[in-house]
Amino acid sequence: MTHPRKSLDSVIHAPVRFSIVAALASVDEADFKTLRETIEVTDSALSKQIALLEEAGYLKVRKAFIGKRARTWLSLTSEGRAALSRHLAALREIADWGPRAE
């Protein structure tokens, strides 16, 4: 039998990326500032992790101007939601894992 840790998503597993995906899972969209404050990271740390999640196809980034100010909104893609679901299932399976009697 294969240990469930092999089912963890290596993109989502990093703590900041996991926090981003988890925070976005409960909303349709969140702006950069709100997400940054929610997960308590710096702008640069958040930007770096967003780029990795976007490259993996897990996040959609939307940019627009409100007046003269640039704003960034983030949302999970369907692929990102599915990846989170699989990752959470693997974590639950690991939590329930124990020595198996032969």
C-alpha positions as CSV (number, residue, x, y, z in Angstrom):
1,M,0.0,0.0,0.0
2,T,1.3,3.5,-0.9
3,H,1.6,6.0,1.9
4,P,-0.8,8.9,1.4
5,R,1.9,11.6,1.6
6,K,2.7,10.7,-2.0
7,S,-0.7,12.2,-2.9
8,L,0.2,15.6,-1.4
9,D,0.3,18.4,-4.0
10,S,3.9,19.8,-3.9
11,V,2.7,23.2,-5.3
12,I,0.0,23.7,-2.6
13,H,1.9,22.0,0.3
14,A,4.2,25.0,1.1
15,P,2.7,26.9,4.0
16,V,2.2,30.3,2.4
17,R,0.8,28.8,-0.8
18,F,-1.5,26.5,1.2
19,S,-2.7,29.6,3.1
20,I,-3.4,31.4,-0.1
21,V,-5.4,28.6,-1.7
22,A,-7.3,27.9,1.5
23,A,-8.2,31.6,1.9
24,L,-9.4,31.8,-1.7
25,A,-11.4,28.6,-1.5
26,S,-14.2,30.3,0.5
27,V,-14.6,33.3,-1.8
28,D,-15.1,33.9,-5.5
29,E,-12.4,36.5,-5.6
30,A,-10.2,38.5,-3.2
31,D,-8.1,41.6,-3.7
32,F,-4.3,41.5,-3.1
33,K,-4.4,43.7,0.0
34,T,-7.1,41.7,1.7
35,L,-5.4,38.4,1.0
36,R,-2.0,39.8,2.2
37,E,-3.6,41.0,5.5
38,T,-5.5,37.7,5.9
39,I,-2.5,35.5,5.6
40,E,-0.1,37.9,7.2
41,V,2.7,38.0,4.7
42,T,4.7,40.8,2.9
43,D,3.8,42.1,-0.5
44,S,6.9,40.4,-2.0
45,A,6.3,37.1,-0.4
46,L,2.7,37.1,-1.6
47,S,3.7,38.1,-5.1
48,K,6.2,35.3,-5.4
49,Q,3.8,32.7,-4.2
50,I,1.0,34.0,-6.5
51,A,3.3,33.7,-9.5
52,L,4.0,30.0,-8.7
53,L,0.3,29.2,-8.2
54,E,-0.6,31.1,-11.4
55,E,2.1,29.2,-13.3
56,A,0.7,25.9,-12.0
57,G,-2.8,26.9,-13.3
58,Y,-4.3,27.1,-9.8
59,L,-4.9,30.9,-9.6
60,K,-6.3,33.5,-11.9
61,V,-5.0,37.0,-11.6
62,R,-7.0,40.0,-12.7
63,K,-5.6,43.4,-12.8
64,A,-7.4,46.7,-13.4
65,F,-7.2,50.4,-12.5
66,I,-9.6,52.1,-10.2
67,G,-8.9,55.8,-11.0
68,K,-5.2,56.0,-11.2
69,R,-4.5,53.1,-8.8
70,A,-3.7,49.6,-10.0
71,R,-5.7,46.8,-8.2
72,T,-5.1,43.1,-8.3
73,W,-7.8,40.4,-7.7
74,L,-7.2,36.8,-7.3
75,S,-9.4,33.7,-7.6
76,L,-8.9,30.0,-7.7
77,T,-9.3,28.2,-11.0
78,S,-11.4,25.0,-11.2
79,E,-8.0,23.2,-11.4
80,G,-6.9,25.0,-8.2
81,R,-10.1,24.0,-6.4
82,A,-9.7,20.4,-7.5
83,A,-6.0,20.4,-6.4
84,L,-7.0,21.7,-3.0
85,S,-9.6,19.1,-2.6
86,R,-7.2,16.3,-3.4
87,H,-4.6,17.8,-1.1
88,L,-7.0,18.0,1.8
89,A,-8.1,14.4,1.2
90,A,-4.4,13.3,1.3
91,L,-3.9,15.2,4.6
92,R,-7.0,13.6,6.1
93,E,-5.7,10.2,5.0
94,I,-2.3,10.9,6.6
95,A,-4.0,11.9,9.8
96,D,-5.9,8.6,9.9
97,W,-2.9,6.5,8.8
98,G,-1.4,4.0,11.2
99,P,0.5,0.8,11.3
100,R,-1.3,-1.9,9.4
101,A,-1.5,-5.4,10.8
102,E,-0.4,-8.0,8.2
